[in-house]
Amino acid sequence: MKIICIGRNYVDHIEELNNERPLEPVVFLKPDTAILPKKTPFTIPAFTNEVHHELEIIVKISKVGKYIDKKFAHKYYDEIGLGIDFTARDIQNNLKENGLPWEKSKAFDGSAVIGDFVPINCFNSLENIKFELTNNQRIVQQGNSNRMIWSIDELIEHVSKYFTLKKGDIIFTGTPKGVAKVNPNDVLEGFLNDKKLLRLHIR
Ligand code: MG
């Protein structure tokens, strides 16, 4: 399976990092080795001094597809959930300055946290879903899917032009503002419409 990640999909996060608003979705991949095993703490890697949490709505692809029109994109997933796109921001800033690919900062082992999934028929609308991250019980990120620049279905249309989507692939749909450094002993908890879908210790 593969993990397809979207960058810069929320205006408030673009502004906090002083990035430019993209004309089309920013896309990068993480390998399956990036997935943090369930119930495992996240250990901050030795090569970075600044790992940021990025809480994101994630989508699990349920069947194979290519060149999927956004009108039909809803047929390609039945579950959404929450994930964390851990980012070594110091490494990423250096790579960005030098015009280099982001993988070392985004795709390292443990950088993809995948929480529990919820069937999409539990939601009235996928375009009004609240989500929230707490760190040691303090709210650090709050978002709503209604603030996405590109909706889930539009993202599926876009990424499936380039990559065949297969059952089990996961799309990270971008983070809202509030990204910040994690430290040893932090406990992160993620909520989707107030339902807790992930809990994670940092080491
Ligand atoms: Mg991200």
py3Dmol code that shows the C-alpha trace and the ligand (Angstrom):
import py3Dmol

protein = """\
ATOM      1  CA  MET A   1       0.000   0.000   0.000  1.00  0.00           C
ATOM      2  CA  LYS A   2       1.005   3.607  -0.342  1.00  0.00           C
ATOM      3  CA  ILE A   3       0.319   6.807   1.530  1.00  0.00           C
ATOM      4  CA  ILE A   4      -0.471   9.889  -0.523  1.00  0.00           C
ATOM      5  CA  CYS A   5      -0.219  13.170   1.348  1.00  0.00           C
ATOM      6  CA  ILE A   6      -1.589  16.580   0.462  1.00  0.00           C
ATOM      7  CA  GLY A   7       0.212  19.737   1.527  1.00  0.00           C
ATOM      8  CA  ARG A   8      -1.184  23.261   1.834  1.00  0.00           C
ATOM      9  CA  ASN A   9      -4.878  22.406   1.767  1.00  0.00           C
ATOM     10  CA  TYR A  10      -5.940  24.868   4.500  1.00  0.00           C
ATOM     11  CA  VAL A  11      -5.427  28.604   4.098  1.00  0.00           C
ATOM     12  CA  ASP A  12      -4.776  29.185   7.816  1.00  0.00           C
ATOM     13  CA  HIS A  13      -1.889  26.670   7.773  1.00  0.00           C
ATOM     14  CA  ILE A  14      -0.419  28.129   4.556  1.00  0.00           C
ATOM     15  CA  GLU A  15      -0.344  31.500   6.296  1.00  0.00           C
ATOM     16  CA  GLU A  16       1.289  30.234   9.492  1.00  0.00           C
ATOM     17  CA  LEU A  17       4.236  28.792   7.519  1.00  0.00           C
ATOM     18  CA  ASN A  18       4.398  31.767   5.103  1.00  0.00           C
ATOM     19  CA  ASN A  19       3.882  29.471   2.127  1.00  0.00           C
ATOM     20  CA  GLU A  20       2.255  30.475  -1.130  1.00  0.00           C
ATOM     21  CA  ARG A  21      -1.264  29.318  -1.900  1.00  0.00           C
ATOM     22  CA  PRO A  22      -0.820  26.590  -4.532  1.00  0.00           C
ATOM     23  CA  LEU A  23      -2.649  26.560  -7.870  1.00  0.00           C
ATOM     24  CA  GLU A  24      -3.140  22.804  -7.614  1.00  0.00           C
ATOM     25  CA  PRO A  25      -2.750  20.356  -4.708  1.00  0.00           C
ATOM     26  CA  VAL A  26       0.768  19.799  -3.364  1.00  0.00           C
ATOM     27  CA  VAL A  27       1.314  16.023  -3.319  1.00  0.00           C
ATOM     28  CA  PHE A  28       3.981  13.817  -1.763  1.00  0.00           C
ATOM     29  CA  LEU A  29       4.216  10.156  -0.763  1.00  0.00           C
ATOM     30  CA  LYS A  30       5.211   8.187   2.300  1.00  0.00           C
ATOM     31  CA  PRO A  31       6.263   4.528   2.044  1.00  0.00           C
ATOM     32  CA  ASP A  32       4.510   1.838   4.090  1.00  0.00           C
ATOM     33  CA  THR A  33       7.552   1.765   6.407  1.00  0.00           C
ATOM     34  CA  ALA A  34       6.485   5.238   7.599  1.00  0.00           C
ATOM     35  CA  ILE A  35       3.458   3.780   9.385  1.00  0.00           C
ATOM     36  CA  LEU A  36       3.875   3.832  13.156  1.00  0.00           C
ATOM     37  CA  PRO A  37       2.779   0.415  14.453  1.00  0.00           C
ATOM     38  CA  LYS A  38      -0.442   0.551  16.513  1.00  0.00           C
ATOM     39  CA  LYS A  39      -0.036   1.179  20.253  1.00  0.00           C
ATOM     40  CA  THR A  40       3.618   2.114  19.800  1.00  0.00           C
ATOM     41  CA  PRO A  41       5.009   5.392  21.161  1.00  0.00           C
ATOM     42  CA  PHE A  42       6.530   7.811  18.657  1.00  0.00           C
ATOM     43  CA  THR A  43      10.272   8.218  19.258  1.00  0.00           C
ATOM     44  CA  ILE A  44      11.694  11.533  18.067  1.00  0.00           C
ATOM     45  CA  PRO A  45      14.455  10.605  15.595  1.00  0.00           C
ATOM     46  CA  ALA A  46      18.037  11.610  16.410  1.00  0.00           C
ATOM     47  CA  PHE A  47      18.466  13.503  13.117  1.00  0.00           C
ATOM     48  CA  THR A  48      16.014  16.283  13.988  1.00  0.00           C
ATOM     49  CA  ASN A  49      15.468  18.835  16.743  1.00  0.00           C
ATOM     50  CA  GLU A  50      12.028  19.896  15.608  1.00  0.00           C
ATOM     51  CA  VAL A  51       9.326  17.344  14.832  1.00  0.00           C
ATOM     52  CA  HIS A  52       5.941  18.975  14.302  1.00  0.00           C
ATOM     53  CA  HIS A  53       2.536  17.306  14.620  1.00  0.00           C
ATOM     54  CA  GLU A  54       0.174  17.788  11.665  1.00  0.00           C
ATOM     55  CA  LEU A  55      -3.287  16.394  12.405  1.00  0.00           C
ATOM     56  CA  GLU A  56      -5.162  15.463   9.232  1.00  0.00           C
ATOM     57  CA  ILE A  57      -8.354  13.799   8.080  1.00  0.00           C
ATOM     58  CA  ILE A  58      -7.368  10.596   6.298  1.00  0.00           C
ATOM     59  CA  VAL A  59      -9.254   8.557   3.714  1.00  0.00           C
ATOM     60  CA  LYS A  60      -8.935   4.810   3.172  1.00  0.00           C
ATOM     61  CA  ILE A  61      -9.316   3.784  -0.475  1.00  0.00           C
ATOM     62  CA  SER A  62     -11.660   0.800  -0.884  1.00  0.00           C
ATOM     63  CA  LYS A  63     -11.139  -0.184  -4.531  1.00  0.00           C
ATOM     64  CA  VAL A  64      -8.722   0.219  -7.379  1.00  0.00           C
ATOM     65  CA  GLY A  65      -9.111   3.243  -9.629  1.00  0.00           C
ATOM     66  CA  LYS A  66      -7.375   5.540 -12.093  1.00  0.00           C
ATOM     67  CA  TYR A  67      -8.552   8.831 -13.664  1.00  0.00           C
ATOM     68  CA  ILE A  68     -11.441   9.004 -11.193  1.00  0.00           C
ATOM     69  CA  ASP A  69     -13.862  11.847 -11.849  1.00  0.00           C
ATOM     70  CA  LYS A  70     -14.778  13.774  -8.682  1.00  0.00           C
ATOM     71  CA  LYS A  71     -18.455  12.931  -9.333  1.00  0.00           C
ATOM     72  CA  PHE A  72     -17.636   9.244  -8.786  1.00  0.00           C
ATOM     73  CA  ALA A  73     -14.875   9.631  -6.200  1.00  0.00           C
ATOM     74  CA  HIS A  74     -17.253   8.801  -3.317  1.00  0.00           C
ATOM     75  CA  LYS A  75     -17.468   5.230  -4.664  1.00  0.00           C
ATOM     76  CA  TYR A  76     -13.779   4.702  -3.894  1.00  0.00           C
ATOM     77  CA  TYR A  77     -13.856   5.031  -0.083  1.00  0.00           C
ATOM     78  CA  ASP A  78     -16.168   4.003   2.757  1.00  0.00           C
ATOM     79  CA  GLU A  79     -14.158   5.118   5.771  1.00  0.00           C
ATOM     80  CA  ILE A  80     -12.352   8.204   6.978  1.00  0.00           C
ATOM     81  CA  GLY A  81     -10.283   8.763  10.093  1.00  0.00           C
ATOM     82  CA  LEU A  82      -7.523  10.819  11.628  1.00  0.00           C
ATOM     83  CA  GLY A  83      -3.792  10.642  11.128  1.00  0.00           C
ATOM     84  CA  ILE A  84      -0.692  12.587  12.051  1.00  0.00           C
ATOM     85  CA  ASP A  85       1.779  13.584   9.358  1.00  0.00           C
ATOM     86  CA  PHE A  86       4.876  14.000  11.549  1.00  0.00           C
ATOM     87  CA  THR A  87       7.264  16.432   9.938  1.00  0.00           C
ATOM     88  CA  ALA A  88      10.906  17.158  10.789  1.00  0.00           C
ATOM     89  CA  ARG A  89      10.433  20.888  10.204  1.00  0.00           C
ATOM     90  CA  ASP A  90      14.111  21.789  10.548  1.00  0.00           C
ATOM     91  CA  ILE A  91      15.046  19.242   7.887  1.00  0.00           C
ATOM     92  CA  GLN A  92      12.122  20.277   5.667  1.00  0.00           C
ATOM     93  CA  ASN A  93      13.048  23.969   5.823  1.00  0.00           C
ATOM     94  CA  ASN A  94      16.575  23.104   4.735  1.00  0.00           C
ATOM     95  CA  LEU A  95      15.336  20.926   1.866  1.00  0.00           C
ATOM     96  CA  LYS A  96      12.849  23.589   0.756  1.00  0.00           C
ATOM     97  CA  GLU A  97      15.545  26.282   0.764  1.00  0.00           C
ATOM     98  CA  ASN A  98      17.646  24.093  -1.499  1.00  0.00           C
ATOM     99  CA  GLY A  99      14.787  23.072  -3.784  1.00  0.00           C
ATOM    100  CA  LEU A 100      15.144  19.424  -2.803  1.00  0.00           C
ATOM    101  CA  PRO A 101      12.464  16.726  -2.279  1.00  0.00           C
ATOM    102  CA  TRP A 102      10.869  16.552   1.188  1.00  0.00           C
ATOM    103  CA  GLU A 103      11.040  12.808   1.865  1.00  0.00           C
ATOM    104  CA  LYS A 104      13.761  12.894   4.526  1.00  0.00           C
ATOM    105  CA  SER A 105      11.597  15.266   6.561  1.00  0.00           C
ATOM    106  CA  LYS A 106       8.218  13.663   5.882  1.00  0.00           C
ATOM    107  CA  ALA A 107       8.575   9.974   5.061  1.00  0.00           C
ATOM    108  CA  PHE A 108      10.864   8.632   7.784  1.00  0.00           C
ATOM    109  CA  ASP A 109       9.939   5.581   9.882  1.00  0.00           C
ATOM    110  CA  GLY A 110       7.064   6.344  12.236  1.00  0.00           C
ATOM    111  CA  SER A 111       6.100   9.587  10.494  1.00  0.00           C
ATOM    112  CA  ALA A 112       2.625   8.333   9.530  1.00  0.00           C
ATOM    113  CA  VAL A 113       0.291   7.815  12.468  1.00  0.00           C
ATOM    114  CA  ILE A 114      -2.982   6.175  11.471  1.00  0.00           C
ATOM    115  CA  GLY A 115      -5.802   6.289  13.991  1.00  0.00           C
ATOM    116  CA  ASP A 116      -9.132   4.485  13.969  1.00  0.00           C
ATOM    117  CA  PHE A 117     -11.521   4.811  11.016  1.00  0.00           C
ATOM    118  CA  VAL A 118     -15.237   5.647  10.985  1.00  0.00           C
ATOM    119  CA  PRO A 119     -17.688   4.595   8.231  1.00  0.00           C
ATOM    120  CA  ILE A 120     -18.667   7.584   6.107  1.00  0.00           C
ATOM    121  CA  ASN A 121     -22.355   6.777   6.491  1.00  0.00           C
ATOM    122  CA  CYS A 122     -21.961   8.020  10.105  1.00  0.00           C
ATOM    123  CA  PHE A 123     -21.646  11.602   8.805  1.00  0.00           C
ATOM    124  CA  ASN A 124     -24.391  13.876   7.458  1.00  0.00           C
ATOM    125  CA  SER A 125     -21.857  15.679   5.299  1.00  0.00           C
ATOM    126  CA  LEU A 126     -18.160  15.137   4.691  1.00  0.00           C
ATOM    127  CA  GLU A 127     -17.824  18.856   4.126  1.00  0.00           C
ATOM    128  CA  ASN A 128     -18.548  19.811   7.726  1.00  0.00           C
ATOM    129  CA  ILE A 129     -16.429  17.607   9.964  1.00  0.00           C
ATOM    130  CA  LYS A 130     -14.705  19.059  13.001  1.00  0.00           C
ATOM    131  CA  PHE A 131     -11.400  17.683  14.143  1.00  0.00           C
ATOM    132  CA  GLU A 132      -9.098  18.531  16.976  1.00  0.00           C
ATOM    133  CA  LEU A 133      -5.722  17.591  18.454  1.00  0.00           C
ATOM    134  CA  THR A 134      -4.830  17.939  22.100  1.00  0.00           C
ATOM    135  CA  ASN A 135      -1.331  17.778  23.563  1.00  0.00           C
ATOM    136  CA  ASN A 136      -1.325  16.905  27.265  1.00  0.00           C
ATOM    137  CA  GLN A 137      -5.048  17.725  27.230  1.00  0.00           C
ATOM    138  CA  ARG A 138      -4.544  21.241  25.851  1.00  0.00           C
ATOM    139  CA  ILE A 139      -6.106  21.947  22.442  1.00  0.00           C
ATOM    140  CA  VAL A 140      -3.356  22.614  19.893  1.00  0.00           C
ATOM    141  CA  GLN A 141      -5.054  22.142  16.512  1.00  0.00           C
ATOM    142  CA  GLN A 142      -8.674  22.622  15.474  1.00  0.00           C
ATOM    143  CA  GLY A 143      -9.976  22.237  11.963  1.00  0.00           C
ATOM    144  CA  ASN A 144     -13.088  21.678   9.912  1.00  0.00           C
ATOM    145  CA  SER A 145     -13.244  19.960   6.540  1.00  0.00           C
ATOM    146  CA  ASN A 146     -15.316  22.919   5.316  1.00  0.00           C
ATOM    147  CA  ARG A 147     -12.063  24.911   5.295  1.00  0.00           C
ATOM    148  CA  MET A 148     -10.281  22.623   2.846  1.00  0.00           C
ATOM    149  CA  ILE A 149      -9.221  24.266  -0.411  1.00  0.00           C
ATOM    150  CA  TRP A 150      -9.791  20.942  -2.221  1.00  0.00           C
ATOM    151  CA  SER A 151     -12.431  18.491  -0.943  1.00  0.00           C
ATOM    152  CA  ILE A 152     -11.789  14.773  -0.498  1.00  0.00           C
ATOM    153  CA  ASP A 153     -13.481  14.022  -3.848  1.00  0.00           C
ATOM    154  CA  GLU A 154     -11.485  16.698  -5.659  1.00  0.00           C
ATOM    155  CA  LEU A 155      -8.265  15.341  -4.151  1.00  0.00           C
ATOM    156  CA  ILE A 156      -9.107  11.819  -5.345  1.00  0.00           C
ATOM    157  CA  GLU A 157      -9.727  13.151  -8.849  1.00  0.00           C
ATOM    158  CA  HIS A 158      -6.394  14.951  -8.809  1.00  0.00           C
ATOM    159  CA  VAL A 159      -4.121  12.277  -7.347  1.00  0.00           C
ATOM    160  CA  SER A 160      -5.665   9.456  -9.424  1.00  0.00           C
ATOM    161  CA  LYS A 161      -4.486  11.214 -12.596  1.00  0.00           C
ATOM    162  CA  TYR A 162      -0.926  10.467 -11.513  1.00  0.00           C
ATOM    163  CA  PHE A 163      -1.177   7.349  -9.342  1.00  0.00           C
ATOM    164  CA  THR A 164      -3.392   4.288  -9.626  1.00  0.00           C
ATOM    165  CA  LEU A 165      -5.246   4.091  -6.324  1.00  0.00           C
ATOM    166  CA  LYS A 166      -5.432   0.634  -4.805  1.00  0.00           C
ATOM    167  CA  LYS A 167      -7.524  -0.849  -2.025  1.00  0.00           C
ATOM    168  CA  GLY A 168      -5.907   0.003   1.310  1.00  0.00           C
ATOM    169  CA  ASP A 169      -4.079   3.115   0.125  1.00  0.00           C
ATOM    170  CA  ILE A 170      -4.460   6.083   2.456  1.00  0.00           C
ATOM    171  CA  ILE A 171      -4.734   9.757   1.588  1.00  0.00           C
ATOM    172  CA  PHE A 172      -3.703  12.378   4.161  1.00  0.00           C
ATOM    173  CA  THR A 173      -5.765  15.448   3.243  1.00  0.00           C
ATOM    174  CA  GLY A 174      -3.698  18.254   4.786  1.00  0.00           C
ATOM    175  CA  THR A 175      -3.408  19.978   8.127  1.00  0.00           C
ATOM    176  CA  PRO A 176      -5.048  23.108   9.534  1.00  0.00           C
ATOM    177  CA  LYS A 177      -3.064  25.664  11.530  1.00  0.00           C
ATOM    178  CA  GLY A 178      -1.524  24.967  14.911  1.00  0.00           C
ATOM    179  CA  VAL A 179       1.351  22.727  13.882  1.00  0.00           C
ATOM    180  CA  ALA A 180       3.948  22.702  16.655  1.00  0.00           C
ATOM    181  CA  LYS A 181       6.914  20.851  18.055  1.00  0.00           C
ATOM    182  CA  VAL A 182       6.443  17.648  20.042  1.00  0.00           C
ATOM    183  CA  ASN A 183       8.557  16.823  23.074  1.00  0.00           C
ATOM    184  CA  PRO A 184       9.257  13.674  25.090  1.00  0.00           C
ATOM    185  CA  ASN A 185       6.390  12.826  27.473  1.00  0.00           C
ATOM    186  CA  ASP A 186       3.771  14.605  25.366  1.00  0.00           C
ATOM    187  CA  VAL A 187       0.501  12.724  24.927  1.00  0.00           C
ATOM    188  CA  LEU A 188      -1.381  13.543  21.732  1.00  0.00           C
ATOM    189  CA  GLU A 189      -5.080  12.770  21.307  1.00  0.00           C
ATOM    190  CA  GLY A 190      -7.093  13.276  18.135  1.00  0.00           C
ATOM    191  CA  PHE A 191     -10.869  13.762  17.912  1.00  0.00           C
ATOM    192  CA  LEU A 192     -13.147  13.659  14.876  1.00  0.00           C
ATOM    193  CA  ASN A 193     -16.524  15.274  15.628  1.00  0.00           C
ATOM    194  CA  ASP A 194     -15.634  14.781  19.316  1.00  0.00           C
ATOM    195  CA  LYS A 195     -14.988  11.036  18.925  1.00  0.00           C
ATOM    196  CA  LYS A 196     -11.480  10.043  20.030  1.00  0.00           C
ATOM    197  CA  LEU A 197      -9.722   8.207  17.183  1.00  0.00           C
ATOM    198  CA  LEU A 198      -6.111   8.337  18.260  1.00  0.00           C
ATOM    199  CA  ARG A 199      -3.889   8.557  21.324  1.00  0.00           C
ATOM    200  CA  LEU A 200      -0.130   8.606  21.173  1.00  0.00           C
ATOM    201  CA  HIS A 201       2.810   8.956  23.548  1.00  0.00           C
ATOM    202  CA  ILE A 202       5.958  10.798  22.473  1.00  0.00           C
ATOM    203  CA  ARG A 203       9.395   9.599  23.543  1.00  0.00           C
TER     204      ARG A 203
END
"""
ligand_1 = """\
1
MG
Mg 0.736 17.402 6.299
"""
view = py3Dmol.view(width=600, height=400)
view.addModel(protein, "pdb")
view.setStyle({"model": 0}, {"cartoon": {"style": "trace"}})
view.addModel(ligand_1, "xyz")
view.setStyle({"model": 1}, {"stick": {}})
view.zoomTo()
view.show()
